[in-house]
């Protein structure tokens, strides 16, 4: 007979960290809630996300301007009013603008794609909210290192047993175990 504790299956637990800094609002879950993959847990209002939105507007505008400039320069080159160097420079500027727009779109997609200055926190897996370390209007910083939520699939759990050194030789990998808990007196859980 050993004492121990029940814990999350560490292979099926996800800690959710903030990728950006901001103010968390509209938390939709409480400790113990069952969540589905992709379900919204809360929203972070963020100046970083607003900055990404501004970068998108600027990149789109720059692409339109460089496209018009490229067309104009090509026409001028055909008419003999611009040099080949001018035409090539306009082509390079257009390609750089395309590349910048692509970069900004990738950054936005990585950060949830929201262009309203918000980062929507979604559950990456289905399971239970087993830790909730934030409340509405909490200011968070991405470099802080604290998780916001922890989600675990509790379909199976681990039982950590305290084995005395003198009993180690009696225990083998794959042994059947009967687990009883204070929460469910009289009920026996089977495991290995």
JOVEN-V6823 format. One line per field, one symbol per residue. phi: phi as a letter, one per 20 degrees, with the letter a starting at -180 (. if undefined). A space follows every 50 residues. Layout:
# JOVEN-V6823
phi=???
This chain:
# JOVEN-V6823
phi=.ceabebfffeccceddffcerdeblfdccgnfecdgnffercdebffff ffffffgfffffffffffffgfffffffenecefffffffffffffffff fffffffffgenmfddmcdeecffberdfdbcdccgmfeccfefnefecc dceefccddedeefgfdgfedcgnffcdddcffcfneddebc
